[in-house]
Amino acid sequence: MEKKISKSFRAIFASLYPNFDENETQNSEEYFIFILKSYPDKSEIIQLKAFFVIFSLGLRKLFIKDKNIPKFINNLQSSNISIFRKLGSGMTALFGLSTARSLNGEGSVYKHFDYPIYNNAKIEKKFIQVPESIEVAVIGSGSGGGVAANLLNENYEVGIFEKGSYANRETNNETFGYHNFYETYAMQQTRGYKVLLLAGSSVGGGTSINWTTSLRTPDNILNEWDSLTGQNNYFNSSNFKSSMDFICQQLNVSEANNKIPQKEIKLAEGLSQSQISYKIIPRNTSNDQCLESGFSTFGHSDESINSSYQTWFPEDKFNSQNVYSNTSVKYLTISKGRATHINVEKNGKVQQIAVDKVVLAAGSLNTPKILLNSGYKNKHLGQHLKLHPVSGVAGKFSEEQKPWAGTMQGIYSDDYLFMKDNYGYLLEGLPMHPSLFFPFFPNNNDNFEDFIKSYNYWSGSIVLTSDKSSGSIINKNPQHLWDYNLNDFDHSNLLHGLENLVRANYLAGAEEIMVAASPTMHWKKSSNVNIEDFINKIRAIKNEPFRILLGSAHQMGTARINPNPELGVVDLDGKVHGLENVYIVDASTFPRCSGVNPMISIQSMSHFLMSKI
């Protein structure tokens, strides 16, 4: 079977990337095989393998000539049959990923344009013996866990249990960063609508690799959190806002720590000409000099970035011997309404640790998994998954953009955040490394060499949708998978945002514009196609799976807060219903999505809840 898959891969790859030499093709093939072996949803891979085996048969050339392969894939993506669209979009994304990453760290595309090249680095793992018992076990070290550990450490013996490694503080390449500091190598997608799930997995969680965007929870959202939980001025209260003030002060959140990078100047110009306001994004850095951080998302995480690790449990304030990295909590032992032990795996061995209290902060994808594996039951656990689904627009300009460089994100617009029923979207700048550009904006129709060499002249932007849509856990072992479906309401908002980004790029003078649809929608100034006709095609995109390429860096709501156990998983103090000593303090507690990048919302929620213990 492997020989047949290899034969099909090389035939398709050669038609899509004709200028790659043998070494570059081999790099891409090796990474493609790695994807097939490592992709979490094995049923999806079985379907892809079956296609490649069929495609390898000699009869294929009677129907699909090699020169027509790009057109064949495009037809698959455009099909009205869902399974064909799924196959076409999946192949395009995986082939794009295989060119931008490689097992040796240098993507095959790197030599075809001016992009910084870094070798694979190293991770120093700290092997600290786990204790037989601990007063408080904080599971997860990201936004929620870091704050909880900091507060509880004043009165309890606290241990932080993190399945990820410490960031190495080096400038890492994409492959190394995604493989070492992200869940499932940043490959996992939801069932239903294919949404790529980007979630941090390191000491400091997502705060060690996120884009440092630090937005406060809007009052409209806090009011709705109150409404959904039957409260009056509980979340939208002086106490919660005091927690938010404290968090922002400790993280040194400020607009002064940012400026508009080169890659977003055109976006700012276009938004202004569209009569859409924009703001400088406040960032959680220690000073205003931390501006060239395009690679911090791959584990650099230098001392200027106030990550959870840097702020809440640094070695000078927290006993580093109580931070257990590379330690995976599998489940809790529950007896008579209490968690008596946590069961951890470290160095291949499983060990029980006695606990007085457990604080779950493993993230919205992992916290439900731990509780489900523990035998805990609540009909809302693992439900109501919110993703802030994102899609993007890229514009090509005559001036060099360097789409990865400068601050990760410079500007945003919240003009349409509350379009209808308190829902809408944000417009934001995008740090567009090759692993985001080539899988999300593949171009199988133009001259390969011209397109790939133009990379530095493109800049990206995104629509971040505040979603009513929901997903749920698919409880399969050993890997829990997720399902997600985008409803018509959110789809309409998403298209509205894409329309605004296209118009902004056009007004700013873009020579070409691409939309992350499947297949890619591509407008060229030289074609004399009216921009309004192009926008009308965007408006006509059907709300069906595999029509738009989607990603998510914000997972929320899977153990939502509500005083009624029939309506939520945790009570108003963050305590799990029916368990007297287990708390949750991550984004899974949110009654609805935060509407904005959630780092500040998570840390504020954790501070607000843990201050009660």
FIDOKE-205044 format. One record per residue (C-alpha): z, x, y; residue in three letters. Coordinates in Angstrom, 3 decimals, decimal comma, padded with zeros to 6 digits. Each point is the difference from the previous one (the first is absolute). Example, Ala and Ser with C-alpha at 12.3 -4.5 7.8 and 13.67 -1.06 7.14 Angstrom:
<rs>
007,800;012,300;-004,500;ALA
-000,660;001,370;003,440;SER
</rs>
This chain:
<rs>
000,000;000,000;000,000;MET
000,844;002,825;002,433;GLU
-003,505;001,468;-000,334;LYS
-001,548;-003,385;000,793;LYS
002,285;-000,468;003,014;ILE
-000,882;003,496;001,211;SER
-003,720;-000,710;-000,428;LYS
000,237;-003,194;002,073;SER
002,195;001,639;002,623;PHE
-002,480;002,809;000,569;ARG
-002,988;-002,343;000,213;ALA
001,697;-002,206;002,611;ILE
001,575;002,908;001,858;PHE
-003,281;001,887;000,327;ALA
-001,659;-003,056;001,523;SER
002,817;-000,545;002,526;LEU
000,699;003,651;000,870;TYR
-003,270;001,904;-000,575;PRO
001,023;003,059;002,034;ASN
003,073;000,884;-002,046;PHE
-000,302;003,153;-002,076;ASP
001,201;000,360;-003,581;GLU
003,489;001,196;000,932;ASN
000,499;-002,901;002,413;GLU
-001,283;-002,473;-002,568;THR
002,329;001,461;-002,626;GLN
002,977;-000,293;002,384;ASN
-000,810;-003,646;000,627;SER
-000,504;-000,751;-003,688;GLU
003,337;001,561;-000,896;GLU
001,738;-002,125;002,593;TYR
-001,819;-003,128;-001,140;PHE
001,242;000,614;-003,557;ILE
003,485;000,542;001,430;PHE
-000,215;-003,432;001,668;ILE
-001,009;-001,623;-003,283;LEU
003,024;001,544;-001,725;LYS
002,510;-000,588;002,806;SER
-000,930;-003,371;001,492;TYR
002,982;-002,351;-000,496;PRO
-001,927;-003,153;-000,936;ASP
-001,467;000,975;-003,370;LYS
-001,880;-003,281;-000,485;SER
-002,052;000,779;003,109;GLU
-000,933;003,397;-001,407;ILE
-001,052;-001,493;-003,322;ILE
-002,557;-002,147;001,824;GLN
-001,302;002,985;001,959;LEU
-000,255;002,151;-003,122;LYS
-001,922;-002,752;-001,787;ALA
-002,535;-000,090;002,829;PHE
-000,445;003,777;-000,067;PHE
-000,576;-000,009;-003,746;VAL
-002,675;-002,707;000,343;ILE
-001,531;001,784;002,995;PHE
-000,359;003,192;-002,060;SER
-002,378;-001,652;-002,481;LEU
-003,637;000,998;000,223;GLY
-001,091;-003,619;000,497;LEU
001,578;000,089;003,459;ARG
-002,908;001,980;001,456;LYS
-002,404;-002,787;-000,941;LEU
001,803;-002,269;002,459;PHE
001,678;002,361;002,478;ILE
-001,782;003,190;000,967;LYS
002,157;002,862;001,254;ASP
-001,527;-000,254;003,463;LYS
001,031;-003,681;000,139;ASN
003,668;000,512;-000,912;ILE
001,272;-000,275;003,629;PRO
-001,890;-003,283;000,386;LYS
001,396;-001,215;-003,341;PHE
003,583;000,706;001,123;ILE
-000,666;-001,696;003,335;ASN
-001,269;-003,063;-001,866;ASN
003,144;-000,048;-002,115;LEU
002,151;000,056;003,139;GLN
-002,015;-002,834;001,559;SER
000,001;-002,191;-003,092;SER
001,313;-003,562;000,014;ASN
001,563;000,719;-003,408;ILE
003,529;001,322;000,453;SER
000,036;002,380;-002,965;ILE
-003,186;001,714;001,256;PHE
001,454;000,394;003,506;ARG
003,144;001,418;-001,554;LYS
-002,005;002,551;-001,949;LEU
-002,117;001,018;002,988;GLY
002,862;000,348;002,464;SER
002,163;001,774;-002,568;GLY
-002,663;002,559;-000,823;MET
-000,758;000,683;003,641;THR
003,667;000,510;000,854;ALA
000,710;002,219;-003,018;LEU
-003,067;002,139;000,550;PHE
000,947;000,396;003,660;GLY
003,515;000,996;-001,029;LEU
-001,377;002,497;-002,512;SER
-001,922;001,792;002,756;THR
002,968;000,201;002,383;ALA
002,604;001,168;-002,526;ARG
-000,014;002,485;-002,868;SER
002,510;001,444;-002,419;LEU
-000,187;003,370;001,756;ASN
000,628;-001,702;003,341;GLY
-003,327;000,540;001,721;GLU
-002,159;-003,115;000,094;GLY
-003,682;000,463;-000,809;SER
-000,976;-001,265;003,462;VAL
002,090;002,550;001,899;TYR
-002,659;002,702;000,174;LYS
-002,536;-002,395;001,506;HIS
001,787;-000,346;003,355;PHE
002,663;001,610;002,151;ASP
003,327;-001,101;-001,466;TYR
003,195;002,065;-000,501;PRO
000,337;001,263;-003,566;ILE
003,425;000,685;-001,498;TYR
000,765;001,161;-003,520;ASN
002,278;-001,822;-002,392;ASN
003,584;000,858;000,907;ALA
003,179;-000,105;-002,084;LYS
002,970;-002,304;-000,363;ILE
003,435;001,499;-000,424;GLU
001,971;-002,415;-002,128;LYS
003,772;000,018;000,349;LYS
001,724;-000,468;-003,323;PHE
003,447;-001,319;000,827;ILE
002,043;-001,351;-002,901;GLN
000,562;-003,735;000,389;VAL
003,661;-001,126;-000,038;PRO
001,715;-002,099;-002,619;GLU
001,126;-002,420;002,713;SER
-000,476;-000,667;003,707;ILE
001,547;-002,542;002,353;GLU
-003,237;-001,096;001,659;VAL
-003,448;000,612;-001,453;ALA
-002,755;-000,333;002,597;VAL
-003,303;-000,334;-001,848;ILE
-002,829;001,188;002,199;GLY
000,146;002,334;002,989;SER
-002,499;-001,528;002,422;GLY
000,555;-002,168;003,064;SER
002,575;-002,337;-001,539;GLY
001,714;002,457;-002,338;GLY
000,421;002,738;002,578;GLY
001,759;-002,257;002,487;VAL
002,191;-001,533;-002,720;ALA
001,059;003,410;-001,308;ALA
000,839;001,167;003,507;ASN
002,225;-002,998;000,760;LEU
001,734;-000,264;-003,370;LEU
000,668;003,722;-000,223;ASN
002,730;-000,434;002,621;GLU
002,179;-001,979;-002,431;ASN
-001,349;000,604;-003,508;TYR
-001,268;002,697;-002,302;GLU
-003,740;-000,619;000,212;VAL
-002,751;001,283;-002,233;GLY
-003,698;-000,364;000,879;ILE
-002,318;-000,370;-002,983;PHE
-003,656;000,656;000,747;GLU
-002,773;000,212;-002,587;LYS
-002,192;002,064;002,339;GLY
000,116;003,635;001,076;SER
000,908;001,643;003,279;TYR
-002,914;000,426;002,400;ALA
-000,963;003,666;000,061;ASN
-000,522;000,164;003,798;ARG
-003,332;001,731;-000,499;GLU
-003,379;-001,152;001,251;THR
-001,352;-001,513;-003,199;ASN
-003,437;-001,238;-000,934;ASN
-000,670;-003,657;-000,750;GLU
000,045;000,253;-003,764;THR
003,302;001,859;-000,070;PHE
001,587;-002,464;002,413;GLY
-001,136;-003,121;-001,829;TYR
000,935;001,420;-003,394;HIS
003,496;001,137;000,962;ASN
001,291;-002,327;002,713;PHE
-001,567;-003,399;-000,755;TYR
000,487;-002,606;-002,697;GLU
-002,559;000,163;-002,826;THR
-002,045;002,715;001,763;TYR
-000,873;-002,562;002,722;ALA
-002,385;-001,684;-002,467;MET
001,640;-003,279;-000,998;GLN
-001,653;-003,221;001,111;GLN
001,063;-003,600;-000,301;THR
-001,643;-002,429;-002,358;ARG
-001,841;-002,916;001,599;GLY
-001,042;001,437;003,330;TYR
-000,207;003,756;-000,468;LYS
002,514;001,297;002,543;VAL
000,710;003,750;-000,195;LEU
003,779;000,523;000,008;LEU
001,176;003,052;001,951;LEU
003,737;000,524;-000,469;ALA
002,082;003,132;000,505;GLY
001,771;001,707;-002,880;SER
002,020;002,965;001,226;SER
003,382;000,891;001,419;VAL
-000,137;-001,991;003,225;GLY
-002,337;-002,539;-001,582;GLY
-002,793;-001,238;002,208;GLY
001,617;001,536;003,084;THR
-000,927;003,463;-001,289;SER
-003,707;-000,793;-000,118;ILE
-000,585;-003,020;002,259;ASN
-001,849;000,009;003,293;TRP
003,144;000,043;002,231;THR
-000,876;-003,371;001,567;THR
003,304;-001,455;001,201;SER
-000,272;-003,615;001,147;LEU
002,980;-002,280;000,522;ARG
000,125;-003,343;-001,805;THR
-001,367;-002,598;002,477;PRO
002,282;-002,857;001,095;ASP
-002,518;-002,510;-001,396;ASN
000,479;001,498;-003,461;ILE
003,799;000,106;000,308;LEU
-000,027;-003,662;001,024;ASN
-002,051;-000,885;-003,057;GLU
002,275;002,024;-002,262;TRP
002,811;-002,185;001,375;ASP
-001,991;-003,169;-000,605;SER
-000,959;000,948;-003,559;LEU
003,609;000,767;-000,895;THR
001,462;-003,031;001,782;GLY
001,872;002,082;002,575;GLN
000,487;-000,116;003,737;ASN
-000,078;003,348;001,807;ASN
000,826;002,014;-003,111;TYR
-002,969;002,350;-000,056;PHE
-000,981;-000,706;003,583;ASN
003,508;000,899;001,081;SER
001,682;002,635;002,109;SER
001,418;001,555;-003,185;ASN
-003,391;000,472;-001,648;PHE
-001,496;001,281;003,236;LYS
002,908;002,416;000,366;SER
-000,908;001,332;-003,424;SER
-003,591;000,363;001,148;MET
001,107;001,781;003,183;ASP
002,141;002,386;-002,040;PHE
-002,845;000,780;-002,420;ILE
-002,483;000,656;002,786;CYS
002,486;002,223;001,809;GLN
000,778;002,057;-003,112;GLN
-003,706;000,414;-000,803;LEU
-000,829;000,817;003,628;ASN
-002,668;-002,705;000,028;VAL
-002,080;000,281;003,148;SER
-003,512;-000,473;001,329;GLU
000,482;003,369;001,723;ALA
-000,307;001,598;-003,459;ASN
-003,634;-001,051;-000,219;ASN
-003,299;000,126;001,824;LYS
-003,470;-001,327;-000,720;ILE
-001,726;002,461;-002,346;PRO
-003,684;000,820;000,304;GLN
-000,796;-002,233;-002,975;LYS
001,315;-003,095;001,830;GLU
-001,235;000,535;003,555;ILE
-003,156;-001,986;-000,714;LYS
002,018;-002,784;-001,602;LEU
002,179;-000,216;003,122;ALA
-003,093;-000,140;002,220;GLU
-001,574;-002,708;-002,126;GLY
003,114;-002,152;-000,146;LEU
000,326;000,159;003,792;SER
-003,620;-001,057;000,438;GLN
000,651;-002,871;-002,426;SER
002,925;-001,157;002,171;GLN
002,400;000,838;-002,844;ILE
003,140;001,832;001,083;SER
001,380;002,956;-001,903;TYR
003,225;001,978;-000,003;LYS
001,061;003,503;-000,922;ILE
001,726;-000,025;-003,394;ILE
003,650;001,146;000,153;PRO
000,795;002,705;-002,560;ARG
003,144;001,289;-001,739;ASN
-000,325;003,671;000,855;THR
002,543;002,357;001,492;SER
-002,197;000,953;002,963;ASN
-003,335;-000,606;001,658;ASP
-001,561;003,139;-001,483;GLN
-000,498;-001,402;-003,489;CYS
-003,550;-001,083;000,738;LEU
-002,201;001,782;-002,530;GLU
001,347;-001,685;-003,126;SER
-003,143;-001,133;-001,776;GLY
001,195;001,517;-003,278;PHE
003,644;-001,119;000,121;SER
-000,935;-002,945;-002,213;THR
-000,532;002,431;-002,899;PHE
003,548;001,319;-000,095;GLY
000,186;002,381;002,943;HIS
002,812;-002,006;001,579;SER
001,161;002,758;002,317;ASP
003,288;-000,010;001,889;GLU
-001,524;-001,724;003,009;SER
-000,445;-003,238;-001,967;ILE
003,211;-001,994;-000,306;ASN
-000,448;-001,087;-003,579;SER
002,779;-001,680;-001,946;SER
000,922;003,335;-001,559;TYR
-000,028;001,801;003,337;GLN
002,046;-002,674;001,801;THR
002,301;-001,750;-002,452;TRP
000,961;002,487;-002,714;PHE
-000,808;003,561;001,071;PRO
001,877;002,782;-001,772;GLU
002,316;000,619;002,959;ASP
001,204;-003,634;-000,030;LYS
-000,301;-001,063;-003,637;PHE
001,000;001,859;-003,147;ASN
-003,352;001,142;-001,388;SER
001,562;000,150;-003,478;GLN
000,113;-003,805;000,146;ASN
-003,752;-000,343;000,536;VAL
-001,595;-000,312;-003,427;TYR
-003,729;000,490;000,376;SER
-002,477;-000,407;-002,874;ASN
002,463;-002,507;-001,448;THR
-001,432;-003,373;-000,964;SER
002,307;-003,012;-000,288;VAL
-001,359;-002,132;-002,827;LYS
002,431;-002,913;-000,024;TYR
003,558;-001,113;000,682;LEU
002,515;-000,829;-002,683;THR
001,347;-003,425;000,987;ILE
003,133;-001,592;-001,438;SER
001,910;-003,054;001,198;LYS
-001,807;-000,199;003,325;GLY
000,350;003,684;000,825;ARG
-002,092;003,117;-000,279;ALA
002,151;002,407;-002,007;THR
-002,490;002,851;-000,385;HIS
-003,363;001,224;001,165;ILE
-002,295;001,439;-002,649;ASN
-001,965;002,978;001,244;VAL
-002,699;002,220;-001,438;GLU
000,010;003,648;001,047;LYS
-001,783;002,878;-001,703;ASN
-001,041;-002,354;-002,769;GLY
003,570;-001,034;-000,817;LYS
001,576;-003,406;000,581;VAL
003,598;-000,081;001,199;GLN
002,472;-002,712;001,008;GLN
001,963;000,357;003,210;ILE
002,989;-002,229;000,702;ALA
-000,062;-001,657;003,453;VAL
002,182;-002,140;002,247;ASP
-002,858;-001,153;002,242;LYS
-003,797;000,184;-000,152;VAL
-002,294;-000,080;003,035;VAL
-003,618;-000,586;-000,948;LEU
-002,498;001,484;002,446;ALA
-002,819;000,963;-002,326;ALA
-002,634;-001,912;001,939;GLY
-001,600;-003,391;-000,453;SER
-002,038;001,161;-002,994;LEU
002,864;001,673;-001,890;ASN
003,185;-001,868;000,905;THR
-001,140;-003,170;-001,857;PRO
-001,056;002,111;-002,977;LYS
003,472;001,549;-000,330;ILE
001,710;-003,386;000,147;LEU
-002,447;-001,596;-002,428;LEU
000,462;002,876;-002,428;ASN
003,758;-000,595;000,319;SER
-000,348;-003,561;-001,267;GLY
000,797;-001,568;003,374;TYR
-001,736;-003,314;000,572;LYS
-000,880;-001,776;003,218;ASN
-003,199;-001,987;000,423;LYS
-000,713;001,709;003,333;HIS
000,400;003,554;-001,285;LEU
-003,373;001,754;000,050;GLY
-001,614;-002,902;001,851;GLN
-001,130;-000,462;003,641;HIS
-001,534;003,494;000,207;LEU
-001,278;000,591;003,541;LYS
-002,396;002,868;000,617;LEU
-001,241;000,028;003,601;HIS
-003,519;000,314;-001,513;PRO
-002,109;002,448;001,971;VAL
-003,722;000,457;000,380;SER
-001,859;002,221;002,386;GLY
-002,880;000,790;002,291;VAL
-001,498;003,434;000,626;ALA
-002,127;000,972;002,990;GLY
-002,276;003,013;000,339;LYS
-000,290;001,575;003,444;PHE
-002,037;002,781;001,545;SER
003,215;001,912;000,747;GLU
001,970;001,646;-002,807;GLU
003,013;-002,143;-001,006;GLN
001,789;001,999;-002,747;LYS
001,278;-003,237;-001,532;PRO
002,998;001,629;-001,737;TRP
001,343;001,994;002,956;ALA
002,691;-000,628;002,598;GLY
002,853;-002,447;-000,365;THR
-000,334;-002,213;-003,038;MET
-000,300;-003,121;002,147;GLN
-000,261;-000,060;003,774;GLY
-000,483;-003,604;001,114;ILE
000,385;-003,585;-001,138;TYR
-000,649;-003,476;001,340;SER
002,200;-003,005;-000,742;ASP
-002,049;-002,467;002,063;ASP
-000,813;-001,957;-003,157;TYR
003,235;000,460;-001,940;LEU
000,968;-003,652;000,448;PHE
-003,361;-001,756;-000,039;MET
001,146;-003,090;-001,895;LYS
003,215;-001,113;-001,699;ASP
001,633;003,330;000,923;ASN
-002,601;001,969;-001,977;TYR
-002,945;002,194;000,973;GLY
-000,708;003,714;-000,021;TYR
000,432;003,371;001,675;LEU
-002,811;002,360;000,936;LEU
000,869;003,663;-000,539;GLU
-001,545;003,442;-000,039;GLY
-000,573;001,648;-003,366;LEU
000,443;003,608;-001,203;PRO
-003,128;000,199;-002,133;MET
000,085;002,809;-002,534;HIS
-002,844;000,213;-002,558;PRO
002,015;-001,952;-002,605;SER
000,038;-002,963;002,381;LEU
-003,486;000,441;001,447;PHE
-002,262;000,425;-003,010;PHE
001,534;-002,626;-002,366;PRO
000,361;-002,617;002,769;PHE
-003,234;000,715;001,881;PHE
-002,479;001,071;-002,691;PRO
-003,606;000,271;001,131;ASN
-002,412;-000,121;-002,932;ASN
-003,067;-000,879;002,033;ASN
-000,487;002,789;002,559;ASP
-001,005;003,611;-000,430;ASN
002,959;001,588;-001,756;PHE
-000,018;003,315;001,845;GLU
-000,225;-001,540;003,474;ASP
002,765;-002,502;-000,703;PHE
002,483;002,414;-001,535;ILE
-000,472;002,553;002,784;LYS
000,744;-002,685;002,590;SER
003,600;-000,471;-001,185;TYR
001,563;001,756;003,012;ASN
-001,734;-002,401;002,392;TYR
001,561;-003,141;-001,452;TRP
003,309;-001,528;001,045;SER
001,908;-002,758;-001,757;GLY
002,080;-003,037;000,900;SER
001,695;-002,727;-002,007;ILE
000,958;-003,646;000,015;VAL
003,555;-000,383;-001,302;LEU
000,320;-003,622;-001,087;THR
003,336;-001,765;000,302;SER
-000,326;-001,910;-003,263;ASP
000,999;-003,447;-001,175;LYS
-001,626;000,863;-003,314;SER
002,217;001,074;-002,893;SER
-000,072;002,026;-003,168;GLY
002,234;000,278;-003,036;SER
001,042;002,440;-002,682;ILE
-001,733;000,087;-003,358;ILE
002,900;000,951;-002,225;ASN
-001,629;002,383;-002,461;LYS
001,521;003,192;-001,352;ASN
000,050;002,863;000,579;PRO
-001,884;-000,608;003,275;GLN
000,721;-003,113;002,015;HIS
-003,206;-001,216;001,631;LEU
-000,524;-002,299;002,961;TRP
-002,238;-002,934;000,782;ASP
-001,046;-000,998;003,531;TYR
-002,369;-002,588;001,424;ASN
-001,098;-000,243;003,636;LEU
-000,024;-003,574;001,315;ASN
-002,567;-001,456;002,394;ASP
002,414;000,139;002,940;PHE
000,560;003,756;-000,284;ASP
-003,653;000,622;-000,824;HIS
-001,013;-001,714;003,235;SER
002,463;002,094;002,021;ASN
-001,220;003,174;-001,679;LEU
-003,641;-000,748;000,830;LEU
000,966;-000,775;003,595;HIS
001,609;003,428;000,248;GLY
-003,014;001,752;-001,537;LEU
-002,216;-001,778;002,523;GLU
002,141;001,292;002,873;ASN
-000,087;003,566;-001,327;LEU
-003,771;-000,084;-000,436;VAL
-000,476;-001,251;003,545;ARG
002,406;002,644;001,363;ALA
-001,909;002,785;-001,759;ASN
-003,294;-001,391;001,286;TYR
001,216;-000,192;003,591;LEU
001,347;003,547;-000,238;ALA
-003,498;001,235;-000,801;GLY
-000,015;000,338;-003,795;ALA
-003,347;001,042;-001,429;GLU
000,894;-001,434;-003,403;GLU
002,735;-002,360;-001,233;ILE
001,180;-000,596;-003,549;MET
002,271;-002,751;-001,319;VAL
002,010;000,524;-003,205;ALA
-001,677;-002,866;-001,793;ALA
-001,509;000,229;-003,463;SER
-002,783;001,005;000,306;PRO
000,581;001,869;003,260;THR
-001,255;-001,841;003,069;MET
-001,843;002,502;002,170;HIS
-001,351;-000,495;003,521;TRP
-002,165;002,592;001,747;LYS
-000,913;000,059;003,658;LYS
-003,398;001,447;-000,930;SER
-000,822;-003,027;-002,149;SER
-000,087;-002,301;003,054;ASN
002,046;-002,566;-001,935;VAL
001,911;-002,138;002,489;ASN
003,728;000,690;-000,250;ILE
000,772;-003,731;000,132;GLU
-002,217;-000,550;-003,036;ASP
001,978;002,702;-001,805;PHE
003,288;-001,632;001,008;ILE
-001,254;-003,352;-001,261;ASN
-000,466;001,609;-003,416;LYS
003,639;001,089;000,088;ILE
001,080;-003,547;000,795;ARG
-001,993;-001,190;-003,021;ALA
001,842;002,204;-002,542;ILE
001,341;-002,330;-002,673;LYS
003,643;000,012;-000,956;ASN
-000,562;001,247;-003,531;GLU
001,342;003,017;-001,895;PRO
-001,945;003,241;000,435;PHE
-001,749;-001,079;003,219;ARG
002,237;002,136;002,240;ILE
001,697;003,287;-000,875;LEU
003,741;-000,338;000,618;LEU
002,993;002,313;000,097;GLY
003,741;-000,365;000,536;SER
002,624;002,499;001,133;ALA
002,602;-002,738;000,574;HIS
001,441;-001,883;-002,978;GLN
002,679;-002,608;000,778;MET
001,781;-003,158;-001,085;GLY
000,431;000,303;-003,779;THR
003,785;-000,580;000,018;ALA
000,289;-002,096;003,111;ARG
003,195;-000,859;001,787;ILE
001,351;-003,561;000,019;ASN
003,540;-001,380;-000,275;PRO
-001,204;-002,410;-002,710;ASN
-000,671;001,655;-003,396;PRO
-002,598;-002,712;-000,602;GLU
-001,964;001,352;002,975;LEU
000,602;003,752;-000,072;GLY
001,300;003,027;-001,899;VAL
002,657;001,381;002,361;VAL
002,498;-001,727;002,262;ASP
000,385;000,527;003,735;LEU
002,013;003,171;-000,607;ASP
-002,715;001,490;-002,200;GLY
002,019;-000,571;-003,198;LYS
-001,998;-001,051;-003,052;VAL
000,811;-003,595;-000,949;HIS
002,188;-000,060;-003,112;GLY
000,860;003,715;000,111;LEU
003,141;000,893;001,890;GLU
-000,745;003,701;000,569;ASN
-003,791;000,348;000,312;VAL
-001,750;000,011;003,391;TYR
-003,612;000,333;001,162;ILE
-000,913;001,569;003,357;VAL
-003,740;000,727;-000,095;ASP
-003,039;-002,007;001,173;ALA
000,189;-002,227;-003,068;SER
002,748;-001,954;001,837;THR
-002,329;-001,179;002,795;PHE
-000,262;-003,829;000,139;PRO
-003,627;000,466;001,153;ARG
-002,074;003,005;000,971;CYS
001,161;001,995;003,004;SER
-003,346;-000,429;001,770;GLY
000,150;003,604;001,225;VAL
000,347;003,363;-001,749;ASN
003,363;-000,549;-001,744;PRO
001,854;003,350;000,132;MET
002,255;-001,019;002,902;ILE
000,449;-003,505;-001,454;SER
001,146;001,428;-003,359;ILE
002,448;002,459;001,484;GLN
001,381;-002,637;002,370;SER
000,436;-002,454;-002,884;MET
001,784;002,655;-002,069;SER
002,338;000,894;002,889;HIS
000,659;-003,674;000,749;PHE
000,864;-000,805;-003,640;LEU
001,889;003,165;-000,943;MET
002,168;-000,174;003,115;SER
001,631;-003,026;-001,648;LYS
001,296;001,954;-003,005;ILE
</rs>
